Amino acid sequence: MILGFAIFGALISLIALLSLLTAAQRGDSKIGSSLILLLALCGTVLAIWNLPYWSHPSHQTTEAAKKVSLTSSSQTFSTSSSTTKATTQKTNEQNVKQQLIKSLTKLGSVSFDTQSKTYTLTVTNQSLKKTIAALNQDPSQAKAAKWPKFTNNFAKTSQSLKQALGRGYTFVIRVGHQSPVLVYKDGFVTKNKFESGRL
């Protein structure tokens, strides 16, 4: 709008200037043309001065402030999003723990260490404890005690942990505070105390 006034004023100024030159050549009165030229020039200068580029230097500052504000907002949102993701992961970890407790209740108690990302099944089942005690005495009986099948079943459990929570989670089976008899990570056995008894 203001740019239109500026262009219109420039055209009027040009016409007034031509009229003034024509009046000077003919020897006519120059007052009317001079007055129109003066008014047109004033209007043009005023219109140009009111263009956003010239009249609002604070406009650029405001835009910059908006950009900074938007950047800050996105950073806050990013942090908030990361926090939410971490919270969701913790919730998932606890949900998995509850599911393990429920499904393994006949075998023992399940605990979870957040820092090491380790789920531990501490065997309390008397029959399983006796089997492990017997294998401690004679690991060669592992196949007869169906230990390989038992081991493979928990490899699937470890694989399920990986699918549910991502990589890096360990699953440990132990009796009391003894050294673990089985350790799994990301679906693979990393320790099998009775490995020598497997075929």
BAKOL-523399 format. One record per residue: residue number from 1; x, y, z of N, C-alpha, C in turn. Coordinates in pm, 1 decimal. Atoms other than C-alpha are relative to their C-alpha. Last residue first. Layout:
BEGIN
num/n.u/n.v/n.w/ca.u/ca.v/ca.w/c.u/c.v/c.w
NUM/X/Y/Z/X/Y/Z/X/Y/Z
...
END
This chain:
BEGIN
num/n.u/n.v/n.w/ca.u/ca.v/ca.w/c.u/c.v/c.w
199/-48.0/65.4/120.7/2644.1/-8145.4/2302.7/-40.5/82.7/-120.0
198/91.7/-8.8/114.2/2617.8/-7957.5/2633.3/61.4/-67.3/-122.1
197/91.5/113.6/-0.7/2796.5/-8072.9/2948.1/-95.5/1.1/-116.6
196/-72.7/122.6/34.8/3093.8/-7851.5/2886.3/-90.1/-122.0/-5.1
195/-21.7/7.3/145.1/2862.1/-7551.9/2882.6/64.4/-131.1/-40.5
194/-5.3/143.0/31.5/2758.2/-7614.0/3243.4/15.8/-23.1/-150.8
193/-90.0/67.8/-94.4/2834.0/-7265.7/3374.6/19.0/-147.3/-34.0
192/75.0/120.7/-36.3/2676.4/-7111.2/3067.5/94.7/-84.0/85.3
191/-61.5/89.8/-98.1/2792.0/-6753.6/3012.6/-95.1/-115.6/27.0
190/-138.4/-47.9/-15.8/2734.6/-6512.2/2723.0/73.2/-78.9/107.9
189/-59.1/44.3/-126.4/2420.7/-6690.2/2598.0/142.8/52.8/5.1
188/-108.0/99.9/6.4/2267.9/-6483.8/2318.6/50.2/-35.3/139.6
187/43.5/126.0/61.4/1934.3/-6302.6/2283.0/105.4/-108.9/-6.7
186/53.3/-20.3/135.2/2062.6/-5950.5/2341.1/-30.5/-131.4/-72.3
185/3.7/-140.4/41.3/2264.4/-6055.1/2647.4/-44.0/6.8/-145.7
184/40.4/-26.5/138.3/2231.6/-6376.4/2844.5/9.9/149.5/-28.1
183/5.7/-144.1/27.3/2402.7/-6504.9/3159.4/-31.7/17.4/-148.4
182/27.7/-39.6/138.4/2350.9/-6854.1/3302.8/-3.7/152.9/-9.6
181/-14.3/122.9/78.0/2484.7/-7023.4/3615.2/-25.8/27.8/-148.0
180/110.4/34.6/90.0/2550.4/-6692.5/3788.2/26.4/-130.7/-74.9
179/-30.6/-45.7/135.8/2812.7/-6701.4/4066.8/-112.7/-42.3/-94.3
178/-103.8/73.5/73.3/2648.5/-6767.8/4400.2/23.1/62.8/-136.5
177/-104.5/-94.6/38.0/2453.7/-6503.0/4588.6/116.1/-68.8/-71.1
176/-48.6/-82.9/-110.4/2135.1/-6709.1/4600.5/102.3/102.5/-48.4
175/55.5/55.5/-124.2/2109.5/-6939.5/4300.5/62.0/80.0/113.9
174/-93.0/39.6/-106.7/2163.4/-6755.0/3974.9/-74.3/-62.9/116.5
173/64.9/101.5/-85.0/2001.9/-6677.4/3638.8/104.1/-45.7/102.2
172/-86.2/86.8/-79.9/2104.5/-6352.7/3468.0/-84.8/-98.7/79.9
171/88.9/85.0/-79.4/1940.7/-6154.1/3186.3/87.0/-104.3/69.3
170/-53.9/129.6/-42.6/2136.7/-5864.1/3042.4/-104.3/-73.9/83.7
169/59.9/51.8/-123.4/1997.8/-5568.1/2846.8/49.5/-142.5/28.1
168/-78.0/-32.8/-119.8/2223.2/-5388.4/2597.4/-56.4/-51.7/131.1
167/-122.6/74.4/-28.0/2000.8/-5368.2/2289.0/58.7/37.9/136.0
166/-118.7/-40.0/75.3/1642.6/-5245.6/2273.3/121.5/-81.3/45.0
165/-71.9/-112.7/-61.7/1361.9/-5261.0/2528.8/118.3/51.9/-81.1
164/85.1/-91.1/-77.9/1088.0/-5487.9/2391.2/72.9/126.4/43.3
163/107.0/-53.0/85.3/1278.8/-5660.8/2111.5/-83.7/105.2/73.2
162/-61.3/-85.2/102.2/1593.1/-5700.4/2322.0/-106.8/65.5/-86.9
161/-44.0/-122.2/-69.3/1394.3/-5833.9/2616.5/57.1/99.8/-100.6
160/121.5/-79.7/-22.2/1222.3/-6082.8/2383.2/32.4/131.0/71.4
159/32.4/-59.2/130.2/1564.1/-6206.4/2269.1/-124.4/88.6/11.4
158/-95.6/-109.1/20.2/1656.9/-6261.2/2635.2/-25.6/72.9/-131.8
157/40.0/-106.4/-93.3/1341.3/-6467.6/2687.1/90.1/121.9/-18.6
156/118.9/-63.9/60.1/1423.7/-6667.0/2374.4/-50.1/113.8/88.4
155/-56.9/-79.6/109.2/1771.1/-6737.6/2516.4/-113.2/74.4/-71.5
154/-30.7/-133.0/-53.9/1582.4/-6844.1/2829.9/72.7/88.9/-101.3
153/124.8/-69.8/-33.7/1419.9/-7132.0/2642.5/28.9/141.2/51.3
152/57.1/-56.8/123.5/1754.9/-7228.0/2488.1/-128.6/77.1/27.2
151/-84.1/-112.4/44.0/1916.4/-7274.8/2831.3/-59.6/69.5/-122.0
150/23.3/-106.4/-97.5/1632.4/-7495.6/2960.5/75.3/127.0/-41.8
149/134.7/-50.4/32.3/1658.3/-7704.6/2644.3/-36.0/117.3/90.8
148/-4.8/-75.8/126.7/2036.8/-7737.2/2692.8/-135.2/59.9/-38.6
147/-54.0/-134.9/-17.7/1983.7/-7828.5/3062.8/7.9/78.9/-131.0
146/64.9/-88.8/98.0/1761.2/-8128.2/2987.1/44.0/146.0/17.2
145/86.0/-87.4/-81.0/1888.2/-8301.8/3303.5/-74.9/102.2/-87.0
144/101.2/86.4/-63.4/2024.1/-8582.4/3085.2/-97.5/83.8/81.2
143/93.6/42.9/104.3/2203.3/-8323.0/2872.0/-112.9/-84.0/59.7
142/81.2/-112.3/49.8/2357.7/-8151.5/3174.1/-103.1/-44.4/-102.8
141/140.0/43.0/-4.3/2478.4/-8476.7/3337.3/-95.2/106.7/-57.2
140/22.8/90.0/113.9/2836.0/-8403.2/3229.4/-145.1/-50.0/-5.6
139/51.7/-71.5/117.6/2832.5/-8103.9/3465.3/-30.9/-91.0/-119.3
138/-31.3/77.6/120.2/2875.4/-8337.0/3768.4/-61.0/66.1/-125.2
137/-79.6/117.7/-36.4/2888.1/-8174.0/4113.8/45.9/-76.7/-125.3
136/-124.2/-53.8/-56.5/2770.3/-7829.8/3996.0/95.8/-114.5/34.8
135/-84.9/-33.2/115.3/2520.8/-8017.9/3781.3/130.9/65.0/45.7
134/-50.6/125.6/56.7/2375.4/-8176.1/4096.1/94.0/26.8/-116.9
133/-97.3/53.0/-96.9/2346.1/-7835.3/4267.2/62.2/-129.2/-53.2
132/-120.4/-82.1/12.7/2178.0/-7693.9/3955.9/109.7/-50.2/93.6
131/-59.4/29.4/131.4/1927.5/-7980.7/3951.3/131.1/75.7/-16.6
130/-64.0/132.0/-11.6/1865.2/-7944.5/4326.8/69.6/-37.5/-130.6
129/-119.7/-17.4/-84.3/1800.3/-7570.8/4286.8/76.3/-132.3/13.8
128/-103.4/-61.3/85.4/1562.9/-7644.4/4000.1/129.6/19.7/77.2
127/-37.2/98.6/101.4/1361.2/-7886.1/4218.2/113.2/53.7/-89.3
126/-84.1/103.1/-60.6/1360.4/-7647.5/4512.1/49.3/-103.1/-101.2
125/66.3/127.7/25.5/1233.0/-7346.9/4312.9/92.1/-113.3/44.7
124/49.3/44.8/-131.2/1398.8/-7043.7/4475.5/-71.0/-135.2/-12.5
123/76.7/124.8/-8.1/1616.1/-6939.1/4179.2/-36.8/-33.0/144.1
122/-61.9/72.3/-111.3/1724.0/-6574.7/4171.6/-87.0/-122.4/28.6
121/90.7/101.1/-55.5/1623.3/-6448.4/3827.2/78.8/-74.0/108.0
120/-54.9/118.1/-66.1/1818.8/-6130.7/3759.2/-111.4/-89.3/53.2
119/108.5/72.5/-66.0/1734.8/-5858.0/3508.6/60.3/-127.4/58.7
118/-3.5/145.0/-20.2/2032.4/-5638.0/3427.5/-122.8/-50.6/76.0
117/105.7/49.4/88.8/2038.6/-5287.6/3280.1/-5.5/-154.0/4.0
116/-62.8/101.1/86.0/2370.0/-5222.7/3463.3/-97.7/-59.1/-101.6
115/-129.4/-45.5/50.1/2243.5/-4895.2/3607.5/65.1/-99.4/-95.0
114/12.5/-101.7/104.6/1878.2/-4996.1/3634.8/134.4/37.2/-61.2
113/-96.7/-104.7/-32.6/1930.7/-5321.6/3826.3/3.8/100.1/-114.9
112/-55.0/-75.6/113.6/1619.8/-5539.1/3799.2/93.2/108.7/50.1
111/-37.5/-137.7/-35.9/1498.2/-5814.3/4030.5/58.4/67.0/-123.8
110/-64.8/-79.7/105.4/1309.2/-6137.3/3966.7/29.1/139.5/53.5
109/31.9/-143.5/-5.3/1224.2/-6398.5/4230.4/81.0/75.0/-105.2
108/-72.9/-82.9/-95.5/1215.8/-6773.2/4169.7/-43.5/145.0/-4.1
107/-144.0/30.3/0.0/1110.3/-7058.3/3944.8/77.5/79.9/103.9
106/-20.8/137.2/-47.5/734.4/-7068.0/4006.4/148.7/-37.0/9.1
105/26.4/9.2/-143.9/710.1/-6686.6/3985.3/24.5/-140.2/57.3
104/-104.7/84.1/-60.2/876.0/-6686.4/3643.7/-20.9/-23.3/150.1
103/-21.2/124.3/75.7/578.8/-6563.6/3436.1/102.1/-93.3/64.7
102/122.6/79.2/13.6/450.9/-6305.9/3687.1/27.2/-135.0/-67.1
101/38.5/45.9/-135.2/790.3/-6174.7/3792.9/-120.1/-93.8/-9.4
100/-93.2/108.0/-35.6/895.2/-6159.2/3426.9/-34.8/-58.6/137.3
99/36.3/116.5/82.0/582.6/-5959.1/3337.8/88.9/-119.5/33.3
98/125.3/54.8/-53.5/642.0/-5720.6/3628.9/-42.9/-125.6/-77.1
97/-30.4/62.8/-129.1/1004.6/-5669.7/3521.4/-124.7/-66.8/57.8
96/-64.3/128.0/32.2/894.8/-5603.7/3163.4/31.6/-75.5/128.4
95/105.9/87.3/52.5/655.4/-5334.7/3288.0/55.0/-138.8/-30.8
94/78.0/46.5/-115.3/933.4/-5182.2/3500.1/-113.2/-94.6/-43.4
93/-85.6/89.7/-79.5/1165.4/-5162.6/3200.7/-77.3/-59.0/117.7
92/-8.0/127.6/71.9/886.2/-5018.0/2985.8/82.1/-101.8/77.8
91/131.0/64.4/-15.9/821.5/-4746.4/3245.4/-0.1/-137.1/-66.3
90/4.8/48.4/-138.7/1191.0/-4665.0/3255.6/-131.2/-73.2/27.9
89/-88.8/116.6/-7.1/1194.2/-4644.7/2874.8/-1.9/-60.1/141.0
88/68.8/111.0/65.1/889.5/-4413.8/2880.4/83.5/-127.3/8.4
87/105.9/42.5/-92.3/1061.0/-4187.0/3133.0/-74.1/-120.7/-56.1
86/-67.3/68.8/-111.0/1372.8/-4171.2/2914.6/-102.8/-54.6/98.2
85/-49.8/126.5/53.9/1158.3/-4087.2/2610.5/65.4/-82.7/110.7
84/115.3/87.0/17.1/969.4/-3822.2/2806.4/43.7/-137.9/-48.5
83/40.0/39.9/-134.7/1297.1/-3667.2/2917.7/-116.4/-97.6/-7.1
82/-99.3/97.2/-46.4/1419.5/-3666.2/2558.9/-37.2/-52.3/138.0
81/22.0/122.2/75.4/1096.5/-3496.6/2446.1/95.1/-109.8/45.8
80/121.1/60.2/-55.3/1125.5/-3236.4/2721.3/-27.5/-134.2/-66.7
79/-37.6/51.6/-132.2/1482.4/-3167.4/2618.1/-118.3/-73.1/61.0
78/-92.1/110.6/22.4/1375.4/-3131.9/2255.3/35.2/-67.6/131.6
77/83.8/109.9/44.8/1076.3/-2914.2/2354.7/84.7/-125.6/-19.9
76/73.6/44.1/-118.2/1307.8/-2689.7/2550.3/-84.2/-122.3/-34.8
75/-97.9/65.6/-85.7/1538.3/-2670.4/2250.8/-67.8/-54.5/125.4
74/-26.9/131.2/57.3/1242.0/-2602.4/2021.8/101.7/-74.8/84.2
73/114.8/87.7/-19.1/1119.9/-2325.4/2251.5/29.8/-139.2/-52.2
72/3.3/38.4/-141.5/1463.8/-2168.8/2269.1/-113.1/-98.4/25.1
71/-111.4/92.5/-20.8/1486.8/-2172.5/1890.5/-0.5/-50.7/143.0
70/38.6/126.4/60.1/1140.5/-2018.0/1863.6/107.8/-104.9/20.7
69/104.9/57.6/-83.4/1236.5/-1744.2/2110.2/-41.3/-137.5/-52.1
68/-66.9/47.3/-121.5/1560.9/-1677.2/1925.2/-100.7/-70.9/89.7
67/-78.5/117.8/38.2/1366.5/-1656.9/1598.5/68.8/-60.8/120.8
66/93.9/110.2/21.8/1109.7/-1424.6/1756.4/74.3/-128.6/-32.5
65/45.0/43.5/-133.0/1386.9/-1202.5/1892.3/-95.3/-118.3/-11.9
64/-113.0/73.5/-58.8/1541.9/-1187.2/1544.9/-39.6/-56.3/136.3
63/-7.3/128.3/69.7/1203.7/-1090.1/1400.9/110.4/-86.8/57.6
62/113.8/80.7/-45.4/1164.3/-821.4/1668.7/2.9/-137.9/-64.4
61/-33.5/44.4/-135.2/1513.6/-690.1/1596.5/-110.3/-90.6/53.9
60/-100.8/105.1/15.3/1431.3/-678.6/1225.8/37.7/-56.1/136.8
59/68.8/115.6/57.6/1111.7/-485.4/1303.0/97.2/-117.6/-13.6
58/24.7/93.1/-110.0/1306.4/-250.4/1534.4/-68.5/-126.7/-49.1
57/-123.4/73.7/-25.5/1447.7/-84.3/1224.2/-19.3/-101.1/112.3
56/6.9/88.5/-115.9/1088.9/-0.2/1134.1/129.8/-77.2/20.6
55/67.4/-56.4/-117.0/1065.1/306.1/911.3/1.7/-88.8/123.0
54/-61.9/-118.4/-60.8/1324.3/229.3/649.2/-60.0/33.4/135.8
53/-146.0/13.7/-2.7/1252.5/-125.7/532.1/65.7/115.4/73.2
52/-45.0/81.3/-114.0/886.1/-102.7/630.3/152.4/-7.8/12.5
51/-17.0/138.8/42.7/823.5/185.9/382.4/57.6/-80.4/116.2
50/88.2/90.5/-73.5/718.6/495.7/575.4/4.4/-145.2/-48.4
49/-46.3/7.5/-139.9/1018.6/697.0/456.4/-82.6/-99.0/82.1
48/-123.5/81.1/-0.9/932.2/616.7/94.7/48.9/-18.6/143.1
47/39.2/137.8/29.9/574.7/742.1/148.6/121.8/-92.6/4.3
46/71.0/51.7/-117.6/702.2/1062.4/317.5/-38.2/-148.0/-18.3
45/-101.9/19.2/-104.6/954.1/1121.5/39.0/-63.1/-61.3/124.7
44/-85.1/113.7/41.3/683.3/1068.3/-224.0/103.4/-31.6/107.2
43/78.1/123.9/-14.0/432.2/1293.9/-45.9/83.5/-124.0/-32.3
42/18.4/23.3/-143.7/690.9/1570.7/-5.8/-73.5/-131.4/24.7
41/-130.0/42.2/-53.9/790.7/1537.8/-373.4/-10.2/-32.3/149.3
40/-24.3/137.5/47.4/425.1/1546.3/-485.2/131.3/-54.2/55.7
39/89.1/91.4/-72.9/356.4/1854.3/-268.6/25.5/-145.8/-38.8
38/-41.7/0.6/-140.1/660.1/2038.2/-405.2/-83.3/-98.6/82.4
37/-126.6/73.2/-7.7/583.5/1941.9/-766.9/46.2/-13.7/145.1
36/32.4/142.5/19.0/220.6/2051.5/-728.7/127.3/-85.6/13.4
35/74.1/42.7/-118.2/332.3/2388.1/-584.4/-32.9/-150.8/-7.3
34/-97.6/9.9/-109.9/594.8/2435.2/-856.5/-66.9/-52.9/125.9
33/-83.8/119.4/23.8/341.4/2352.9/-1129.5/98.9/-21.5/113.5
32/84.7/120.0/-10.1/90.1/2603.4/-989.5/82.9/-127.7/-13.4
31/40.9/19.0/-139.7/353.1/2877.4/-931.7/-79.3/-129.8/17.9
30/-61.4/126.0/-50.9/528.0/2846.1/-1270.3/-49.4/-32.9/141.0
29/-18.9/-4.0/-144.7/316.7/3102.2/-1458.0/50.0/-136.1/48.7
28/123.1/-0.4/-79.7/367.0/3084.0/-1834.4/34.1/4.5/148.9
27/8.6/-126.3/-73.2/687.6/3183.5/-2018.6/-128.2/12.9/79.0
26/103.7/-84.9/60.5/646.3/2910.2/-2276.9/-10.1/137.4/66.5
25/-31.6/-22.8/141.5/976.6/2743.8/-2192.5/-100.4/95.4/-64.7
24/-118.1/-87.1/6.0/925.5/2787.0/-1817.0/34.7/32.7/-144.6
23/42.6/-135.8/-36.3/571.2/2650.6/-1836.4/116.8/96.8/-9.6
22/79.4/-50.4/113.7/700.5/2341.3/-2023.4/-43.0/145.0/26.0
21/-94.9/-27.0/109.5/971.6/2286.4/-1759.8/-73.0/59.0/-121.2
20/-79.0/-117.0/-39.6/715.0/2320.5/-1477.2/97.4/39.1/-110.7
19/88.3/-118.5/13.1/474.8/2083.4/-1651.1/76.0/127.2/31.6
18/14.8/-25.2/144.4/758.1/1827.2/-1693.3/-87.8/123.4/-24.5
17/-128.7/-51.9/46.8/841.1/1859.7/-1322.7/-5.9/33.4/-148.5
16/-8.6/-139.5/-45.8/473.6/1820.9/-1226.1/129.5/64.5/-48.5
15/93.6/-78.9/83.2/450.6/1504.4/-1439.9/9.1/149.1/36.4
14/-54.9/-4.9/135.7/764.5/1360.9/-1277.5/-87.6/85.9/-91.8
13/-116.0/-89.5/-3.6/642.0/1451.4/-928.6/58.8/17.3/-139.2
12/54.1/-137.0/-7.5/303.5/1294.0/-1003.0/114.4/101.3/-1.7
11/58.3/-32.6/132.3/482.3/973.9/-1114.4/-54.5/143.0/-3.6
10/-112.0/-19.2/92.3/701.1/969.6/-800.7/-50.8/37.9/-138.5
9/-59.7/-130.9/-27.9/394.7/1021.7/-581.3/114.6/31.4/-94.8
8/94.7/-101.4/50.6/219.2/724.1/-745.1/56.1/141.1/18.8
7/-9.1/4.6/147.3/527.8/507.1/-689.1/-91.3/106.5/-61.6
6/-133.7/-49.3/37.0/549.6/612.0/-322.0/14.4/5.1/-151.0
5/0.5/-146.5/-16.1/173.3/571.9/-272.8/132.5/59.5/-44.8
4/85.6/-52.7/106.5/194.1/218.3/-418.8/-5.9/152.9/5.6
3/-83.7/3.5/120.2/487.0/136.6/-185.7/-77.4/56.6/-118.6
2/-89.0/-118.4/-10.5/270.6/247.3/106.6/89.4/8.4/-122.0
1/83.4/-120.8/0.0/0.0/0.0/0.0/86.7/125.6/0.0
END
